[in-house]
Amino acid sequence: MKKGLTILDATLREGEQQCGIRFSKEDKITLLHMLEDFGVSLIEVGHPGISEEEEEICREVAASAKHAEILMHARAKKEEVHAAYRAGADWIGIWASINPISLQTKYTNRSKDYVINQVKHAIEEAKSLGMKIRFTIEDASRTEWEDIAYIGQIAHIAGADRISLADTVGIWEPGQCATIVKKSVETFPCEIEVHLHNDLGLAMANALAAIDSGASVIDATLCGIGERAGIVDLLNLSVFLSQKRNLQCFKLQMIPELTQSLQLATSCQVDHWRPIIGKNIFTHTASYHIKAVQQNYSAYEGIQPEMIGRVRNIQQKRIERKGPRLSKSLRVSKPFVKGASELLYHRDGPGERWVQMDYRTDERASFYVIQRVFYDAHMDENLEGHVDTHAHHCDSAFIFWGNRIDGTGLLCEVEIEGELQIIESPASVFIPSGLKHRYKYLSGTGTYTNIVLAPNYNSSLLEENSSKVFVY
């Protein structure tokens, strides 16, 4: 592997192009610091030229950096160059594209020379301001090599320190990627970067091909978030480079914490079978596998979970075979009363507990809802806590509703990660995955509803020693 490989994290810019994601300034700063602690030395934080608000956010995020260099996105326009400069960017990422579809749709049928002239002047302006410059050839994967070489040479002569090749629509195969990267390394006397989208599921394979062909910089994001299918997953890539290429600069034990933080900041959940970070990646179910793993973990594990802050899960008992789940017909289920003692970390306690929804009311259910009803008879009881501290691998919620018409009339106690509050109804409490929590009835009448985003409550629980380690 080429020495001096740099991983550029683009979570805070590319990640915001994922549908439904827009980070608060505070969350950007928190994620920036976590990425620095993880070992990322170059972080792209946003596109300051698009609005005054974005410029101010980029400025504050950049100013908070402890040691990472900061890159900001910019079109090939002088005003956007100055926005990045005012915001405190170390690097500016200027981009443009000159293939036929780009000239038609992005530049209203202007000529290549028009775009190239814009690029040249923008780079020269950034260089005059003392900025380091990355020039990205957008849609390089659909651009003829002659055009890549032409605009790349002009950008380098104008002052670009690095040329980035973008597979903007994610269509490269590893062989194609390798060919263009190798030609670029031979042609341009500067660093070569790649920005690889995952539309065909080949971003990671293309990244490895690019590295082997001489690329110096790989763009990645937490969990691969980004436009459409996203780009290279930073966490997958960091583990691969550590294991296979002996790049030991990342604190891999932070992977669960990074994953959980991204989930909190975006409200997006990681697939259970996603490589490295999925919930089931270190779960062994087949009896033949379990027997082998109990003798030697490496029988069915390519990497050990402890290396990345995870824990191994041996599922001794397979789930019961359920009825048909593919039916789309309307089903009406009946709630049933069930004591809480069927649940780990629970005792029956006060009130009447109804199972409103789980795999028993409808085998198609993907979540669990229980409701505990507190009557007048419970108000005078001397009640001990009936729920011990526990955590789930998924998000959950508490909903408190008193019997008065405005929802008042119920008093309970909630503790999350050691923070204790008295809750007066009506009230709702969101509980992110992995956080230890409990509740306790204090007084009044009404209902307590618990929603857990898993069909089986006990299967959603984290073991005591794995909360904060295996958090999703």
N, C-alpha and C positions, 0 to 999 in steps of 0.2 A: 504493500500500500504506500502511496505517495506520502512523504513526510509533510507535516504542516497542514493536514486536512482540517478545515474549519466547518463546523455545523452552524448555519445561521437559523435561528428560530424566528419564524414569522407568525406565531400564534396571534400576536396582538394586532397584526394588520391583515394577513391572509385569513386568519380565523374569523374576522368580522365579516368576511364575504360568504361565510356559511349562512344559509338561510336561517333567520330567527336569532342570530347572535350579534350582540353589540355590548361591549364591555363598559362598565363604569370606569371612570378615571381611577378610583380607588382599587378596583379589581385589577386593572392593568398594572398598577404599581406593585401590588402584592404578587401577581404572577411574574412580573419582571424580576423581582427579588428572588423568587423561588427558582426561576430559570438560571439566574446567576449562581445561586447556591448549588444547583444541579451540575453546573460546569459549562454552561453556554457562555461564550465570550463575545458573540455578535448577535444583537437582537433588533428586529425590525418592529417599530412601535406604532406606525400609522402613516397616514397620508395628510400632512398638514395643509396642503394646498387646496383642499376641497371646501373648507369653511374656517371661519375665525374660531369657532368652538373646537374644531379638530386640531387647529394649530395650538391652541392653549393647552389642550389635553396632552398633545405630543410634547410640548415644552415641559410640563410638569412631570410627565413620566420620564423623559430623558434626564431631567435634573435629579431624579431620585436614584438613578443608576449608581451602583456601588463600584463596579469595575468593568462591566461589559461595555463594549463599543455600541453605539446606537445608530441604526440606519433608518431613514425615512423615505417613503415612496414619493415619486414626483413624475408628472408628465413632462415632456420636453418643452417646457415653457419657463421663461425667465421668472415670472411671478411665483411659480411653484418652487423653483430653486430658492428664491429668497424666503419663502415661507418655511422651508426646511432649515435654512440657515438661521432664521430668527428663532426657530424652535430648538436649536441647539444640537442638530444632528452631527455626528462624527462622519457618517457616510450618507450620501444621497444616492438613492436608487432611481435613476432616470430610465424611462422605458419608451419604446416605440416599435412599430411594426410596419413592414413595407411589402408584404405579400399582397396579391390582388384583392383578396376578400377584405383585408384590413384597409387598403386604400379606398375601396368602394364604400365600406360601412362605417369606418371610424374617421376618415379624412375627407368625406364627401367628394370622392373621385379626384382628389388632388394627386399630384405626381410624386414619384419616389424622391425626386430632387427636393421637392417642398419639405417632405418629412425629414430627409437627411439634413437639410439646412437647419431645421428646427433643432434637431439633435445636436448638431455641431455647436450652435450658439448656446444652447442650454448647458452643455458640458463645459464650454469655455467660461461661461458665467460662474458655474460652480467652482471651477478651478481657480478663478480669480478671487474667490471668497475663501480659498484655502481648504475646501472640502475634499474628502476622499470620495471617489466616484465609481459607482457600479453602473454600467449601462446594460440594460436587459433588451435583448432582441425578442420581443413578444411573438408568440406563435412561430417560433423557430422551427418546430417540427413540421410545419406546412410551408416553409420558406425554402426556396432553392438555395443551394450552397453558395452559388455565385453572389446572391444578394446578402446572405449572412456574412460572407467574407468582405463584401464591399462596405456595408454599413458598420461592421465591426472594426475595420481598419480606420475608417474616418473617425469613429468614436475614440479609438485608442490614440490616434494622432492628436485629437482635440483635447485629450487629457484623461480619458477613462483609465482607472487603475485596474478594473476588472470587467470582463465581458461575461454576461449571464445569458444562458440559452434556456428559453422557456418552452416547455411542452405544454402550452396553454390549454389545449383541449384533451390532453392525456392520450395521445394516439401512438406514441413511440413504442416500438419493441426494443428490448435491450440491445440487439445487434445494431439497429438504426441509431439509437442513442450513442452507443460506443463509437460508431463511425464518425458522427458529427463532432463529438467531443474530441476525439483524437485529431481530426482535421483542425479543429479550433486551437488545440494546444500547439500544434505545429505551425499554425498561421499567425496567431496573435501573441506578441511578446508580453503577455500579462496573465494574471490568474484567470481561470475559467470556472464559472459557477453554473449550476443547473437548478432549475425550478420545475419540478415534475409533478403534473397532476395525475390523479389516480382513476380516471374514468374507466379504464379497462383493467384496473387492479394491478397495474405493472409499475407503479411509482417506485416501490422499494427495489424491484429488480433493475429498473433503469438507473436508480441511484448507485447501485453496486457496479453496474456496467460503466457508469460515468467515472466513478472512483478509480476503477481499474484502467480506465483510458486516460487518466491524468487530471481529472477535475479537482480543483483545490477547495471548492466550497459547495456544500449541499444545503439547499433550503429544506426545512422541515417544520412541523407544528406539533403541539401536544395532541396526541390521539389522531393526528392526521387531519384535523379540521381545516376547512377551507372551501373555496368556491366549488359547488356541485359535489363531486366525490372526494374533494380534499386533495392533499398532497402527501408527501412522505411523512410517516409517523415518527416523530422524534424519539419516542420511547422504544419502539421496535428497532429503529436504526442504532440507537445508543447501545442496546444490548448486543446486537449483532456485531458492531464494531469492537465492543469490549471482548466478546467471546471469540470472534473469528479473525479479527485484525489487530488485536492487542492494543487497542486505543483505550487507555485507562484514565480518562479525564472526567468521567461522569460518576456522580454519586447515585448509583443504581438503586440504593435503598430508598431513595426519595420517590420512586416511581408510583407507589400507591398514593402517596400524599399529593403528587402532581395530578394524578388521574382524578382523585376525589375533588380537588380544588377546581379543575376544569369543569367537572360535572356541576358543581355548585354555581360556578360563574355563568354557565350556559344553559342549565336545565336540560342538557342532553346526556343520555346514558350510554355507556359503552356496551357493545354487544357482549354477551356472556362468553362467546367463543372467539373473541378478538385475540390475536396473538399477543403474548406477553402480559396484557393488562386485563383480559376478560376474566370473569368470575370463575369459569370452569376450567381454565387452562391447566391448573395443577390438581384437578379432581380426577380420581381414579374410581371407576364404577364396575367394569367387567371383572368377574371373580378371578379369571385367569390373570388379568393385569394386577389385581390387588395382591394375589399370592406372590407374584414376581417382585413387585415393588416393595413388599414387606421384607423381602430378603435383600434386595439391592435397588435403591431408588433409580439408578441409572437404567434399569431394565425398560422403563417407559418414560424417562425424563431426559430430555436433551440438555436442559439446564436445571439447576436446583432453585426452587422458589425462594429460599433464604437469601440468595444472591441479590434479589430485586425486592426484598421487603415483603415477600408473600409467604403463605404457609401452604403446606400440602394438605389435601382433604381426601381421606379414604372413605368412600361411601360404602359402608358394609352392607347396607340393605337397599336394594333397588326399589324404586317407587312402584306402587301397585299399578297394574294395567287398568286403564280407565275405559269407559264406554266411548262411542264415536264422538269425535270433536270437530269434524268437518262440516257438520250440519249448520246451515244458516237460518234454520227455522226459529220462530219465536218460542222461547221457553220461559215459563213462569215458575220461579223457585219459591219455596216456602222457608222462611227463616226458622231456626230452631233454637231452643234453649240448651246451653251446654256450659257446664262448670269450667271455670278458668284453670282448674287444676290439670286439664289436658295440655296446657301450655307450659313450656319450660320457663322458669323464672317467675311464674305466677301461682297464686293461691286463689281460692274461690272469692273470698272477701265479700264486701257488701253488695247489695243490688242483684238484679237478675240479668244474666249475660246472654245476649242473643247473637248467634252467628247469622249475619245478614247475607254474606257472600263469601264463598271460598270454593275449593275444588269439590266439596261435598254437595253444595247447593247447585252447582253447574260445573261439570268437569272441564268446560271451556274457559272458566274464569282465570284471569291472569293476576288477580289481586284479591285481597282478603279484607273484609269489613266486619267488625264486631261492634255491638252496641250494648252498653251496660246501662240499665235503667235503675235510678235511685228513687225510692218511694219515701213517704213520710216515716215509715217504720225504721228507716236507717239513721234518722237524724239524731237519735239519742244514744246510738251505739258507741261504745269505746273501741275505736277502730285502730288496728295496727296496719302498717303498710302491707299491701297485698300484691305488690309488684316489685320485684328486685331489679336492680340496674341491668340493662341488656342493650344490645345493638343489633341492627339489621344490615344485611348487605345491600339493601335497597332503601329508597326514601319511604317515609311514612308520615302520618299526621294524627294529631289529637284534635277532636272537636267537642267543645263543651257547650251544652244548651240547657238552660234552666226551664222549669215548668211555667214560669210566668209568660205572659203574652209577648213580652219584649226579649225573651230568652234569658233573663236574669233569674237568680234563685239557686245557683249551684256554685259551690266553692270547692276547689281541688288544689292540689300541690303538684307542681311539675319540676323535675330536675333534669337538665341536659348538661353533660360534661362538667358536673359539679356545681353548676349555676342553678340555684333554687329560687322559684317564684311561686307566690300564691296566685291562683288563677280564678278570677271571677267571671262567670258566664254572662253573656255569650263570648266565646273566645275560640280561636283556632291557633294551633301550634304546629309548624312544619318542622320535621325532624330529618335532616340530611342523613344519607347512608353512612354507616360507620360510627355515628355518635352515640355514646352511652346515655341512656335515659330511663326514666321511670315516672310514674304518676301515683297519686294517692288521693282517695276521696276524703274530704274534710267535713262538709256539711251541706244541707240543702237537698232539693229534689230536682230531677231532670235527667238528662242522658249524656253519657260519655261515648263518643264514637272513635274507634281506632281504625284507620285505613292503612294497610301495608301493601306495597306494590309487589306482592308475591302471592301465589295461590295457596301456599301452605305456610302457616305462621312459623312452625318450628323449623322448617327448612330454610326460612329466611334469616334465622338467627346466626350471629357470629359467635364463635367460641370465645370464651373469656380471654384467652391469651392471644387472640388474633384481631380483636378490635383495635383499630389504629394501624394494623399491619395489613390486614386483608379487608379493605374497606369498600369494596364495590361488588 
